[in-house]
Amino acid sequence: MQGNLTPASFGIICIAISLGSFGQIFLKLGLGAKKLAAGSVMQTFVNILHAMAAPYVLLGLGLYVVSTLFWIVVLSKVRLSVAYPLISMSYILVVILSGCMLHEQVNWIYGGIGLALISIGVSFIGVGLGQSKEKACKEDSGAG
């Protein structure tokens, strides 16, 4: 059975999240100000294919592939209900990277509050899952 989070698996999750977040930034850098949506579905598809040839877009896609490989390792070691909520850390990283690397206007007061609420919410999920695991272990040991 897959286990709880360990320092090693948490590190792998952090790598996967970081690679995916940087992938988002490079996709955005590669697209620049391009508007891909066109009047027809076919023209939009052609625009997307053309945009995918941009070096930064290719780098972003490559980072996603590597991120997915790390994520597959995580899923083989950690329960999905424990690992998946941690992906919300990518929201925090992407907002910070967007402000720093893309020079996007970020309202750090509202953004900080929102990101703190996300972090608090994920913490509650983690604490709840940890407690339910401990409770299950106690019930199992008491039944034997």
C-alpha positions in Angstrom: 0.0 0.0 0.0 1.1 3.5 -0.7 2.2 5.5 2.3 2.2 8.9 3.8 4.5 11.7 2.8 8.1 11.3 3.7 10.9 14.0 3.4 12.1 12.2 0.2 8.7 12.1 -1.4 8.0 15.7 -0.4 11.2 16.7 -2.1 10.2 14.9 -5.3 6.8 16.6 -5.1 8.6 20.0 -4.8 10.7 19.2 -7.8 7.6 18.2 -9.9 5.8 21.4 -8.8 8.7 23.6 -9.5 9.3 22.2 -13.0 5.6 22.5 -13.8 5.5 26.1 -12.5 8.5 27.1 -14.5 6.9 25.3 -17.5 4.0 27.7 -17.2 6.3 30.7 -17.1 8.2 29.6 -20.2 5.0 28.8 -22.1 3.8 32.4 -21.3 7.2 33.8 -22.3 7.1 31.8 -25.6 3.7 33.0 -26.5 4.4 36.6 -25.7 1.5 38.8 -26.8 0.2 36.3 -29.4 -3.5 35.8 -29.7 -4.0 32.2 -30.8 -7.7 32.2 -31.0 -8.9 33.0 -34.5 -12.2 33.1 -36.4 -12.2 29.4 -37.2 -11.2 26.3 -35.3 -8.8 25.3 -38.0 -7.0 28.7 -38.0 -6.8 28.5 -34.2 -5.3 25.0 -34.4 -2.7 26.2 -37.0 -1.8 29.2 -34.7 -1.3 26.8 -31.8 1.0 24.5 -33.8 3.0 27.5 -35.0 3.3 28.8 -31.4 4.5 25.4 -30.3 7.6 25.9 -32.4 8.8 28.8 -30.3 11.9 27.9 -28.2 10.4 29.0 -24.9 7.2 27.1 -25.6 9.2 24.0 -26.4 11.2 24.5 -23.1 7.9 24.9 -21.2 6.5 21.7 -22.7 9.8 19.9 -22.0 9.6 21.0 -18.3 6.0 19.6 -18.2 7.2 16.3 -19.5 10.0 16.0 -16.9 7.6 17.3 -14.2 5.2 14.5 -15.2 8.0 11.9 -14.8 8.7 13.1 -11.3 4.9 13.1 -10.6 4.7 9.4 -11.7 7.3 8.6 -9.1 5.4 10.4 -6.5 2.2 8.6 -7.3 4.0 5.3 -6.9 5.0 6.2 -3.4 2.4 8.5 -1.9 -1.4 8.3 -1.6 -3.0 10.5 -4.1 -5.2 12.1 -1.5 -2.0 13.2 0.3 0.0 14.2 -2.7 -2.5 16.0 -5.0 -3.5 18.8 -2.6 0.2 19.8 -2.5 0.0 20.8 -6.1 -1.7 24.0 -4.9 1.8 25.1 -3.9 2.3 25.7 -7.6 -0.3 28.5 -7.4 2.0 30.3 -4.9 5.1 29.7 -7.0 3.4 30.8 -10.3 2.2 34.0 -8.8 5.6 34.9 -7.4 7.3 33.9 -10.7 4.8 35.9 -12.7 5.5 39.0 -10.7 9.3 38.5 -10.8 10.0 37.0 -14.2 7.1 38.3 -16.3 6.8 41.6 -14.5 3.1 41.1 -14.2 1.2 43.5 -11.9 0.4 41.5 -8.8 -1.6 43.0 -6.0 0.6 41.5 -3.2 -1.9 42.3 -0.5 -4.8 40.5 -2.0 -2.6 38.0 -3.7 -0.8 37.2 -0.4 -4.1 36.8 1.4 -5.4 34.5 -1.3 -2.3 32.4 -1.3 -2.2 32.2 2.5 -5.8 31.0 2.4 -4.9 28.3 -0.2 -2.0 27.3 2.1 -4.2 27.1 5.1 -6.8 25.1 3.3 -4.2 22.6 2.1 -2.8 22.4 5.6 -6.3 21.5 6.9 -6.5 18.7 4.3 -3.1 17.4 5.3 -3.9 17.5 9.0 -7.2 15.8 8.4 -5.7 13.0 6.3 -2.9 12.5 8.9 -5.4 12.2 11.7 -7.6 9.8 9.8 -4.5 7.6 9.0 -3.5 7.7 12.7 -7.1 6.8 13.7 -7.1 3.9 11.3 -3.8 2.6 12.6 -5.0 2.8 16.2 -8.2 0.9 15.3 -6.2 -1.7 13.4 -3.8 -2.2 16.3 -6.7 -2.3 18.8 -8.5 -5.0 16.8 -5.5 -7.4 16.8 
